[in-house]
């Protein structure tokens, strides 16, 4: 049995097995793994422009796990020659604590000094940096946790300026609720000072997810054949909603499962098992485009919940059920030649399998068709000549793959109704 956790033991195990130089799907914001898609390149360009242009206030927002922090790390590495960065991860800081942390990070004395004295000392440091041709940028991650008092205090820091330019560049980074918070009338002073607002979104297509996975594998030193099947990538996109952090976690666990099962490819079935163990819930908003916040339209995706009760898988189970890597029988409902069963035995119509696939997709997601075909093959049957007397067995087998109890019960009830309809004709 293997536990679906992102552990050092699993990393060491599949690093050697797949020939990775390092773990490809770590969750730390290593700028070497920065994914240079159009969306992220545009976001990086917006931050660089705001800091070099000394615009004062910049706002970067995005949902949890969309890559805001790794974008900041990439920014810091790209501008480190001319920009001095102060990086603060906010945790409900007060105005005084925020300035104190800045002064400490810059190595300026702050003992027994009040906020005004610390700001004066900070101003002197900024003037020195200006004379050297350098810029100072304050990056505040998780800024949605800042108190109203701390946010108001930032307005005072932004007033540190010469007649020509702002001395301190402030980048507020946080979840979408930060933008909503700044709409309060009590915070209108800081809202009016924001010169640039860029919003990050999750990856929006399976092609982007595939490119992202391939990119991380290459950075980790892998140059072999594709590890993740096309169906596996589709399943990863479905369960992660395109969120990079979730993609990393799912891929990490799926690789561990493939290694345990002595397989060199990750199938959709392994991804489904990994998603079940991680208790992922599909439900998110996908915009058509990321970028500057100018009222981007949003489309609600269907939700499919995963129940964590079935979270462990044996290597034997994976080896026997991994036929999901590729089609082994034609899609249910397809026109196929001569049936294998005799004319005396009633067979299931293609329309029934269409209904079953629709119901299973609602319950488990886009890999439902492959799960059904895999279970039919395991019974030694085929879609074109499946005997009605074995429908109960098939429904039971497919139902076991639906991890959410409510969705499983609904699927089984719908199938029982379909069987009853068959018997009325």
N, C-alpha and C positions, 0 to 999 in steps of 0.2 A: 504494500500500500504506500502511496505517496501523499503527503500533505501539500495542499495548494498554498504554499507560502513562498515569499521571495527570500529565500535563505542563502547564506554563504555556501552551505553544503551543496545545494542545488547548482549554484553558480559554478563552483569549482568542478562539479560533475559534468555539466554539459559544455563548459568551456573546452575541456579536454576532448569530449566526445565529438563536438562539431568543429573543433579546430579554431576556436575564437582566441584572440589575443587577450581579450578582456570581456567582461559582461556587456553585451550589446544593449540591454534594456534596463539599465539602472535608472533609478528615479531621482538621483541627484542632478542639479542643473549644470552639468558639465558643458561649457561652451563649445568644446570640440564636437559635440553631437548636435549642434545647432542645425536645424532643418531649414535650408534656404529655399523655401517655397515663395511664390510671389507675395503671399500674405505676410510672411515673416520678414522678407526683404523690405517690403514697404513699411512695416512697423519699425524696423531698425533704421531705415532712412528717415522716418519722421522724427525719431528720438535724436539722431545725429544732427539733423537740421535744427531742431529746437535748441539743442545745447550749444552747437557752434554759432548759431544765429543769436544766442543769448536772448531767447524769447521770455525767460522768466519762469512761467508755470507751464508744465506739460502734464497731461493726464493720460495714463495707459490703463485700460480696463479689459477684463476678460474673465470668463468662468474659471472655476477651480480646475487646474490641470491643463490649461490651454497653452502653457509655455511662457508665461510672463517673466518668471524669474530667470529662465535660461536666456531669454532675450536681453534682460538686463546684464547678465554675465557677458554675453557677446558684445554688448555695447561698451562695457567697461574695458574689455580687452582691446577693442578696436580703437578707442580714444585714449588709452592709458598714457600715451606719450605727451599729450597736451592738456589733459583734463584730470584734475584730482577729484576722486569720487569719495563720498561718504555714503555708505550703504547701511540703512537701518531697516530692520524688519519690525514693523510696529506691533505693539501689544498693549493697546489702550494707554498710550503715553500721554502725559500732560504736556502743556506748553513748556514748562520749565525743564522737564525730563528730556524732551526732544532737543532743546538747545544744549543741555548738559552732555548728552550723548555725542552730539556733533563736536563739541569742544574737546571731549575726551578722545574721540577718534582722530582728531587732527593733532593731538599731542599738546594742546594748549592748556595752561594752568587754569583750574576752575575752582580750587578749594576756597571756601568761604566767600564766594562771589555770588551776587544775585543775578537775575536774568539779564538785566540791563548791562551790567558790567561784562558778562560773558558775551553779549552781542557786540559790545564795543571792541572786545578783544578779537572776536570773529571778524569784524569789519576790517581791523588792521591786517589780519591774515589775508583777507580777500584782496586788499590793495597791493600787498606784496606779490600775490599770485598774478595779478593783473600786470604788474611791472615786468614779470618774467614771461608774459605772453601766455599764461596758463588760465584755465577756467576751473571754478569749483562747482561741482554738481552734487546736490543732495538727492539720493534715491531712497524713497520711502516705500517699501514693500508692505503689502497687507494694510494699506492706508485706510481702508474702510473701518479699521479698528480705532483710528485716532478719535479722540474726543473733540467736541465742537470747539472747546477752548484751545486745543492744540492746533486745529485747522485754522482758527482765527489768528493764532500766534504766528503761523507761517506767513501771513500777510505782512507782519512786521519784518520778518526776515527778507521778504522779497523787496522791501524798501531799501535794502542795502544796494546802492547804485551810484554811479557817477552821472554827470549830465548827459552822457552819450549811451550808457549801457547798464544792464543789470549785472551786478557782481556775482550773484548767486543764482544758479539754475536749479529749480526744484521740480523733480519728477515724482508725481503721485501715482502709485501703482496699486490696483486693487480689483476686487470683484465688481460686477455691474452695480451692486447696491451703493458703491462709492459715488458713481455718477448721480444716482437718485438722491443720495444724501446731500450732495452739493447743490441740489435744486431748492433746498430749504431757503426761505427768505432770510433766515438768520445767518446763512453762509454765502449770501450773494456777493459779498466783497471778494472772496476767493474765487467764486465761480466766474466773475467778470474778468479775472486776471488770467484765466487759462487760455493760452494762445493756441495750443494744439491738443486735440483729444483723439487718440487712436484706440480702436477696440479690436482685440484679437478674438478670433473664432476658432472653433475646432476644425479639423480637416473635414472636407465636405463631400469627398467622393472616395470610392474604393481605390481608384487609381492613385490618389494622394496618399492613402493609407499604405498601399503597396510600395510607393516610392519612399515613404517615411521609413518603413521596415527595412527596405533594401539599403537605404542610407546608413542606418544605425549598424546594420550587419557589416557594411564595408568599413566603417570607422573602427569597428571591433576587430578588423583584420580578416574577415571572411570573404573568400573569392570563389567559393564552390557553387554547385547548382542550387537552384531555388529550394529553400527549406519549407516555406509556407505555400501550400497549394492555393490555387485561385479561390476555391471554396472556403479555405481557412481565412483568407484575407477578407472575404465578404462577411464571414461570421465575426471577425475581429472588428470590422467597421460597424456592424450591427450592434454588438454588445458594448463597444467603447463609445459609440456616438461620435467617433472621430477625435476623441479627446486624447492628446498625446500621452498623458500620464497613465490613463487606463490602457492604452495600447501597449505601453511598456510592461505593465503588470500582467496583462493577459498573455503577451508573447513570452514573458519570462516563465510563467507557470506552464504554458503549453510546451515550451522547449524542455522543461524538466520532465514532463509527462512523456514526450517523444523519446528522450534519453532513457527513461525507465523502461519503456517498451521496446528499446533497441531499434528504433526507427529513425531514419534520417530526414523524414519529412513530417511536418505538422499538418494534421488534417482538420477539417471543420468539426469533426466529432471531438477532438481534443480541445479545441477552442470552446466548444459548448460546455464541456466538462469543467474547464478552467473558469468560465464565466459563472457557472453554477456555484462553484466553490467560493467565488469572490462576492457572491450575493449582489451581482450587478443588476441594475434596473434601467431599462431602456426608456428614455423619456426626456426630450431636449428640444431646443429650438435651433434650426439650421438656417442661417441667412444665405442669400445667394452670393454675397460677397462680403469680405471683411473690409476693414479700413477705417477711415475717418468717420466719426459718429454723425451721420446726417440722415437719420431715420431709415436705416436699412430694413427692408421687409423681412419678416420671419415666418417660417413654415413649421407647424407643429408635426412632429413625427409620431407614429403610433407607438404605444407603450407595450412592453412585454416584460413581466416580472419573473425573476428567477428565485426559486426557493433553495436555501442553502442546505437542506437536509441530506442531499446526496452529493457529498463533497469529496469523496475519495474514490479512486479508480485503480484497479490492479493492472499490472503490465499485461497479464493474460487477457483481461477484458479489452484492453486497447488493441492488442494484436488481433483478436478475433473480430472486433467491431470496427476496425479502422478501414473497412471497405469504402468509407465515406470519402477517401482521397480521390476517387474517380468513379464515374458511373459504371456499374457492373451489369445493370439491366436497363432497358429503354425506359424513358419517363412514363409514368402511369397515364393511361389514356391515349398513348400513341398508337398509330396503326401498325400492327405487327402481324406476321404470318401465322400459320396454323397453330391452334392451341394444342397443349400437351394433354389435357384431360379429355376423357371420352364424352360423347354427346349426351350420355345419360346423367352427367354430373353438372348441376347448375353452376354457372360461372358469373363472376362479378363484372358488371358493365364498366366501361371507361368513365362514364358519368359519375359513378359512385366514388371512384378514386379521385376525381376532380374535387368532389365535395370533401373527401377525407383530407386531401392536401390543403384545401382552403382552411379547414378547421384546425389542422395541425400547425399551419403557418401562423395562425392567430395565437396559438398557444406557445409555440417554441421559437418562432422566427423563420428566417429565410432558408435554413437548412432542412426544413420539414420534408420537402420532397425527397431529399437524399436519405433521410432517416427512414421514411416509408419504404423506399426501394431497397434499402439495406435490410430491413426487417423481413420484407417479402423474400429476398434472396436467402436470408438465414433459414426461412421455412422451406426452402427448396422449391419455391414457386416463382411465378412471373406475373407481371401486371396484366398481360394479355390473356391469361388463362388461369385466373385465380379462383379457386373453388369457394363458393359461398359458405360451405360448412367450416371453413378455416378462418372466417372473418373475426370471430371472437378472439382467436389466438393472436391475430394480427393487431387488433385494437389493443389488446393487453400489452403486447410488446412495444408498440408505438407509445402507449400511455406511460410506460416506464421511463421514457426519455423526456417526458414533460416534467420539469423539476418543480413547478409551482402547483401545489395541490388543488387550488381552485380551478386553474386552467385545465389541469388534468381531468378533473371531474366533469367540467363543462365539455371537454372534447369527447369523453366517453359517453356522456348523455346524448350528444349530437349524433354520435355514431350508432348508438342503439336505436335512435329514431330513424336513421337512414336504413338500418337493417329491417326495422319494422315496416318501413315503406316498401322495401323489396318484396316482403312476404304478402303484401296486399295485391300484388299484380300476378 
